[in-house]
Amino acid sequence: MLLEGKNAIITGGSQGIGTAASLELAKEGANVCLTYRRHEDEARAVADQIEKMGRKAICVACDIAVFTEAEATVKAAVEAFGRIDILVNNAGMNWDGVCWKMSEEQWDRVIAVNLKGYFNFTRQVAPLLKEQKYGKIINVTSINGMRGKFGQTNYSASKAGIIGYTKAVAKELGAFGVNVNAVAPGLIETGMLKDSEARDKIIDLAMAEMALKRIGQPEDLASVIAFLASDRARHITGEVIKVDGGQYI
């Protein structure tokens, strides 16, 4: 197993990519602290699956945009596991609108969750990884942070910010044995897509762009996250790995 005895925090672990990443890291041997905001039952179901694998798991309710809640979550994980080796910044949101109609609230909330939320958790975990001279940080961004998307100026800006943040933190922590990378998914079959009234239209537009002509699954991201969390990726840092089926080449 790639992650035997390691301890991970995964934000947004109750759904989609976060759930798949939580289960994949546990399958590879890691104990997992997963956060949720509204979906407590789903989070506890994921934790139960992890415990059935023989790993430790805790669920923590957390609004990642709130600095003190991130601080409390990391403290809870350290108390449960003894140390932290891996941080997966995954939780995020979208609240779409064209730039000439977008409200200040729409802009501020998406930036607060998608970008400040990643800072909040990294700020709490970085001193621990720096002190132990070991750690892995994996940030989930998006291909739309690389190319922009109509109707998603706030989301695209937040995801582009994550890319810059990833590269800067990689430079700051590299001398302390900490790898910092990002994964950039394209269209992924998550609950958000399944529940969308525009699902068919969204898929048709993505498929027209996609070289592999298949919709990505959360597990496609999870396997890359597990690789980056392992020592097989020990000489990779500051990188953004697209997992998009060739949607943006």
DATASUL-V190263 format. One record per backbone hydrogen bond with DSSP energy under -1.0 kcal/mol. CO is the residue of the C=O (numbers start at 1). NH is the residue of the N-H. E is the energy in kcal/mol with one decimal. If there is no record, write none. Layout:
BEGIN
CO/NH/E + CO/NH/E
END
This chain:
BEGIN
3/6/-2.3 + 6/31/-2.6 + 7/85/-2.7 + 7/86/-2.1 + 8/33/-2.9 + 9/88/-3.1 + 10/35/-2.1 + 15/18/-1.0 + 15/19/-1.5 + 16/20/-2.3 + 17/21/-2.7 + 18/22/-2.3 + 19/23/-2.4 + 20/24/-2.3 + 21/25/-2.7 + 22/26/-1.9 + 23/27/-2.5 + 24/28/-1.5 + 25/30/-2.6 + 26/29/-2.0 + 28/3/-2.8 + 29/5/-1.4 + 31/8/-2.8 + 32/58/-1.8 + 33/10/-2.8 + 34/60/-2.0 + 35/13/-1.9 + 36/62/-3.0 + 38/40/-1.4 + 39/43/-2.1 + 40/44/-2.6 + 41/45/-1.8 + 42/46/-2.0 + 43/47/-2.4 + 44/48/-2.3 + 45/49/-1.8 + 46/50/-2.1 + 47/51/-2.5 + 48/52/-1.8 + 50/55/-1.7 + 51/54/-1.6 + 56/32/-2.2 + 58/34/-2.5 + 60/36/-1.8 + 63/66/-2.3 + 66/70/-1.9 + 67/71/-2.2 + 68/72/-2.2 + 69/73/-2.0 + 70/74/-2.3 + 71/75/-2.0 + 72/76/-2.1 + 73/77/-2.1 + 74/78/-2.4 + 75/79/-2.3 + 76/80/-1.9 + 77/81/-2.6 + 78/82/-2.5 + 85/136/-2.3 + 86/9/-2.3 + 87/138/-2.9 + 88/11/-2.2 + 89/140/-2.8 + 98/101/-2.0 + 98/102/-1.5 + 103/107/-2.1 + 104/108/-2.9 + 105/109/-2.5 + 106/110/-1.8 + 107/111/-2.2 + 108/112/-2.5 + 109/113/-2.4 + 110/114/-2.6 + 111/115/-1.9 + 111/116/-2.2 + 112/117/-1.1 + 115/119/-1.8 + 116/120/-3.1 + 117/121/-1.7 + 118/122/-2.3 + 119/123/-3.2 + 120/124/-1.1 + 121/125/-2.2 + 122/126/-3.0 + 125/129/-2.2 + 126/130/-2.8 + 127/131/-2.1 + 128/132/-2.0 + 129/134/-1.8 + 135/179/-2.3 + 136/87/-2.6 + 137/181/-2.5 + 138/89/-2.0 + 139/183/-2.3 + 142/145/-1.6 + 143/146/-1.2 + 143/147/-1.4 + 144/148/-1.4 + 149/152/-2.1 + 151/97/-2.4 + 152/156/-3.2 + 153/157/-2.2 + 154/158/-2.3 + 155/159/-2.4 + 156/160/-2.3 + 157/161/-2.2 + 158/162/-1.6 + 159/163/-1.3 + 160/164/-1.9 + 161/165/-2.7 + 162/166/-2.8 + 163/167/-2.0 + 164/168/-2.2 + 165/169/-2.8 + 166/170/-2.2 + 167/171/-1.6 + 168/172/-1.8 + 169/173/-2.5 + 170/174/-1.4 + 173/176/-1.8 + 173/178/-1.4 + 174/177/-1.7 + 177/135/-1.1 + 179/137/-2.8 + 180/238/-3.5 + 181/139/-2.6 + 182/241/-2.7 + 183/141/-2.9 + 184/243/-2.2 + 185/143/-2.1 + 187/216/-1.4 + 188/190/-1.6 + 190/194/-2.5 + 191/195/-2.2 + 193/196/-1.0 + 196/199/-1.4 + 198/202/-2.8 + 199/203/-2.6 + 200/204/-2.4 + 201/205/-2.2 + 202/206/-2.1 + 203/207/-3.0 + 204/208/-1.6 + 206/210/-1.6 + 216/189/-3.2 + 217/220/-1.7 + 218/222/-2.3 + 219/223/-2.0 + 221/225/-2.5 + 222/226/-2.5 + 223/227/-1.8 + 224/228/-2.5 + 225/229/-1.7 + 227/230/-1.4 + 230/233/-1.4 + 231/234/-1.3 + 233/236/-1.8 + 239/182/-2.7 + 241/184/-2.8 + 243/186/-1.4 + 245/212/-2.6
END
